[in-house]
Amino acid sequence: MTQATREMPVRADTWRPTDPVMETLIRRCAADAEAGAARDGVREYMAGALILVILFVILLIAGVATAAAIMIPLALFGAGALYMVQSARPEPVDRRKALDVIGGPGNLPAGYLVHPGAWSAGMREHVAAVPQSQLQAAVDMARTFPGSVNDLLSFSGTIASQLPPVKHHLTPEDVKKRSRDMVHVGLPLIKEFNEKYPKAALPSGKKKK
């Protein structure tokens, strides 16, 4: 079963990643998406004003009285401004694309599957079609998984494909059991990989940037 939207899953230990650099990037991307969606009409007003100045000059050249040459563009500008105020509507923010500049939600480290900032900047939509049991299993394995969110979702999906196929609508209890089965298979594999390929330690005296 898939869902259009869902609430951010929370791990039993409430852990979430706390990388200040990554969090700053996520906040910046979300802020840029919000700013890009806002329509204040400044450029439209400036373009309209330039056109009306040109119209004013044309009217003067054509011999129209100065007062009329001033009033006609002002009246047109007022009508145009009123129309823009009444018709302008804020464009909806497409949060699915907020993180595209850094590769999208799926390219974040696996732990950001349970990060509120990432979840509100496109992760919710990114995982909308992932079965609940696979998503929960991924959440439970996110803390130690060495790859990206997409790698983790692919990993949980691969494990799910090896389990007995679902033949009926899953109850909440079925979802939890299926998720536990995936984690039972996946965590030992992750642990083995991390022990075999540990993260490179920083040289003595060097600080992490």
KALIN-V511310 format. One record per backbone hydrogen bond with DSSP energy under -1.0 kcal/mol. CO is the residue of the C=O (numbers start at 0). NH is the residue of the N-H. E is the energy in kcal/mol with one decimal. If there is no record, write none. Layout:
# KALIN-V511310
CO;NH;E / CO;NH;E
This chain:
# KALIN-V511310
10;13;-1.5 / 18;22;-2.6 / 19;23;-1.9 / 20;24;-2.0 / 21;25;-2.3 / 22;26;-2.5 / 23;27;-2.4 / 24;28;-2.5 / 25;29;-2.4 / 26;30;-2.5 / 27;31;-2.5 / 28;32;-2.1 / 29;33;-2.1 / 30;34;-2.5 / 31;35;-2.5 / 32;36;-1.3 / 33;37;-1.0 / 36;90;-1.2 / 40;44;-2.5 / 41;45;-2.5 / 42;46;-2.4 / 43;47;-2.4 / 44;48;-2.5 / 45;49;-2.1 / 46;50;-2.0 / 47;51;-2.1 / 48;52;-2.0 / 49;53;-2.0 / 50;54;-2.3 / 51;55;-2.3 / 52;56;-2.2 / 53;57;-2.4 / 54;58;-2.5 / 55;59;-2.1 / 56;60;-2.3 / 57;61;-2.1 / 58;63;-2.4 / 59;62;-1.3 / 64;68;-2.9 / 65;69;-1.7 / 66;70;-2.5 / 67;71;-2.6 / 69;73;-1.7 / 70;74;-2.7 / 71;75;-2.3 / 72;76;-2.8 / 73;77;-2.6 / 74;78;-2.2 / 75;79;-2.6 / 76;80;-2.8 / 77;81;-2.2 / 78;82;-2.1 / 79;83;-2.3 / 80;84;-2.2 / 81;85;-2.0 / 82;86;-2.4 / 83;87;-2.3 / 92;94;-1.5 / 93;96;-1.8 / 94;97;-1.1 / 96;99;-1.6 / 98;101;-1.6 / 98;103;-3.1 / 99;102;-1.9 / 103;106;-1.5 / 104;107;-1.4 / 105;149;-2.6 / 107;148;-2.4 / 108;111;-2.3 / 109;112;-1.9 / 110;113;-1.9 / 111;114;-1.2 / 114;118;-2.6 / 115;119;-2.1 / 117;122;-2.2 / 118;123;-1.6 / 121;125;-2.2 / 122;126;-2.0 / 124;127;-1.1 / 126;129;-1.7 / 127;2;-1.6 / 130;134;-2.5 / 131;135;-2.7 / 132;136;-2.0 / 133;137;-2.4 / 134;138;-2.4 / 135;139;-2.2 / 136;140;-1.2 / 140;144;-1.1 / 146;109;-2.3 / 147;151;-2.4 / 148;152;-2.7 / 149;153;-2.3 / 150;154;-2.3 / 151;155;-2.6 / 152;156;-2.1 / 153;157;-2.4 / 154;158;-2.0 / 155;159;-2.3 / 156;160;-1.8 / 158;161;-1.3 / 159;162;-1.1 / 170;174;-2.4 / 171;175;-2.1 / 172;176;-2.3 / 173;177;-2.8 / 174;178;-2.4 / 175;179;-2.5 / 176;180;-2.2 / 177;181;-1.9 / 178;182;-2.4 / 179;183;-2.5 / 180;184;-1.4 / 181;185;-3.1 / 182;186;-2.6 / 185;189;-2.2 / 186;190;-2.8 / 187;191;-2.4 / 188;192;-2.2 / 189;193;-2.7 / 190;194;-2.0 / 191;195;-2.0 / 192;196;-3.0 / 202;205;-2.3
